[in-house]
């Protein structure tokens, strides 16, 4: 049986070998110091379904869904087709178009609120 560490290593190597971690120094990076959130995000964004399925062997469905909601849903409309597919196939969402729109809007509102708080804190005006 394949261990969770083996699966994580395989996913990391696939991302690294296909240069999907191009903005990171992969000479210093390995499957142990790559965050779970980043691994999930990049696998969902770039790798085939066989690799996406592997995520569910090493992480709880609820954790993968949370990463998807926070990191991929806000990337609408660029990842709309993928988001709909993930919503239907993996997360049992009945109305994926509406759900994705709500999640994307929620993340935008959170980011706006954080920006306004940091602007007020440092005395910046918009």
N, C-alpha and C positions, 0 to 999 in steps of 0.2 A: 504494500500500500504506500502511496506517495504521501509524504508528510506536508504539513502546511508550509514549512520553511522551503521545501523543494518547489512547491507551487509558486510561492512568492518569488523565489529565485528565478524560476522560469519566466514569470511575467516581467520581472525587472529586466532580464536579459533580452527579452523580445522587444521591450520598449527601447532599451539602450541600443541594441543592434540595428533597429530600424530608425534610429536617430530622433525618436519622439521626445527624448529628454535633452534636446539640443541646447536649451537655455541653462542647463545645469552642468557643473563640472563632474562628469561621470567617472573621471579617473579617481576621484576621491569618494565616489558614491557607490554603494552596494545595496542589496535588498534589505539590509539591516538598518541602514540610516536613511532610507527613503520612507517618508511618513506613509501611514496607511491611507490617509485621505488623498495624498498625491498619487499613490499607486492606483487607487480605485478611479480617480478622475481621469488619469491618462489612459488606463485600460478602456474605460467607457468611451473616451473620445476617439481613440485611435485603433484599437485592436479588434480583431474579428470575434464573432460570437463564441467560438470555442474558448477563447481566452476570457471573455466576459463571464461565461459559465463557470470558469475556474474560480472567479472571485467568491462565488457562493459556497465554495468548499472551505474557504479560509476566513470569511467574515460573515456576520449575521446579516440577513436580508435588510433588517431595519437600519443598520449602519450604512450599507451600500446605498439604500434609498435616500438617506439623509445627505450623503455626499453628492448624490445625483441632484437632489433638490437644490442644494446650496451652490453647487459649482457648474452644473450643466444646464439646468432650467433657465438661469439668467442669460445664457448665451443665445437666446432666441433672437432672430429666426435662423441663425446659422446652423444650429444643431436640431432644428425642429423635427425632422424625420427620425433622427436617432432618438430624440426624447420621447416621441410618440411610441416608437417601437419598444423602448425600455419600459415606458409606462404600462403598455398593454401586456407585454410578455413577462416581465419580471415583477412588476409591482401591482398587478391586478387592478389597474385604474380604469374605471368604466368610461369616463369622459376625459381622455388624455389631453385633448386640445385645451379645454377649459382649465383643467388642473395645472398644466404647464404654464399657462398664461397667469394664473393666480400666483403660482410659486415665483415666477420671474418678476412679477410686479412686487411681491412681498420682499424679495431680495433687493430690488431697486430702492424701495422705501427704507429698508434697513440701512443701506449704504448712504442714502441721502441724510438720514437722521444722524449717522455717525459722522459724516462730513460736517454737518451743521454744528454738532457738538464740538468737534475738534477746531473748527473755525472760531467759534465763540471762545473756546479755551485760550486760543493763541491770539485773539483780538483781530482776526482777519475778517474782511468784509467780502461778500460775494458780489 
